[in-house]
Amino acid sequence: MRGKRSVPAYLSLMPFFAAFAIFMMLPILFTLGIAFTDWKGIGKFHFVGTQNFQYLLGDPLFWKSLLNTVVIGIMATVPCLVLATLVALGLNSTVRFSNTYRVAYLIPNITSLVAMGILFSSIFSSNFGIANALLNWIGLSPIRWMQTEWGIKVAISTLSCWSFVGYNSLLILAGLQSIDKQVYEAAHLDGAGPVRTFFSITLPLLRPIVIFVTIMSTIGSLQSFTEAQVMTSSQTSGSANAGGVGNSGLTMVLYFYSVAFQENRYGYGATIAWGVMIVVVIGTIINWYVTKERS
């Protein structure tokens, strides 16, 4: 009888599992299969065994893209987390027009990254960019942002930070609003100031939210593609020149895109994709272990 009552529930779930199998599992299995071939996108599949994986381990461009991804991710995630916390604290203390502010800070997250990439390319332009105009205004020499390795990393990480600071601030804001006000009242009665209250009460109680935001930001940074592809696309003509000067903006996913879709090396591109997945899993595990609450 219980099994018959469960039939409608399983039938209602069937469309999801069918869509998951067609659009997720089959591509994953297909990607794994062609990773053992030298398939060019058309023609027959030629089995090459583990040659692609062996080449990946010794591929200097892959390790360069991994290092770039980690560096750009750190440069984007850490400032984004700090800014998101400050924005959330400001929104939490705002009474008038609070909903308007929340919508305004969420706009960067729903704006097209392609459009924002073009805009930020103009901002960091060597000749007419706002960034160099600000440097001139404070008496500093202009920087050739998109013609230097660290300039490209700063430009890409700034775009990534700007894109997600609003979304992360809303998550942190939700955590702030879940804290019992009586805790703050007790701290105030004990003579704790704003700084002491933040580090002794607010930050520890926000730990689960901070861990979640950090892990999701890490996963997002390891999968970064659009920012680097758009901001360095004018200099891209294959994996050898992808990512701008010295491949300084070459992320792992951009490297996969260049190899698979620009050079038509789908077999090796699939191998890079699996390498990206393994790095994301390892990075997530390390991040969770480092940030998890100690018992």
Secondary structure, DSSP 8 states (H G I E B T S, - for coil): -HHHHHHHHHHHHHHHHHHHIIIIIHHHHHHHHHTTB---SSS---B-TTHHHHHHHT-HHHHHHHHHHHHHHHHHHHHHHHHHHHHHHHHHH--TTHHHHHHHHHHHHHS-HHHHHHHHHHHT-TTT-HHHHHHHHTT-----GGGSHHHHHHHHHHHHHHHHHHHHHHHHHHHHHTS-HHHHHHHHHTT--HHHHIIIIIHHHTHHHHHHHHHHHHHHHHT--HHHHHHTGGG-SSTTTTTSGGGTT--HHHHHHIIIIIS--HHHHHHHHHHHHHHHHHHHHHHHHHHS---
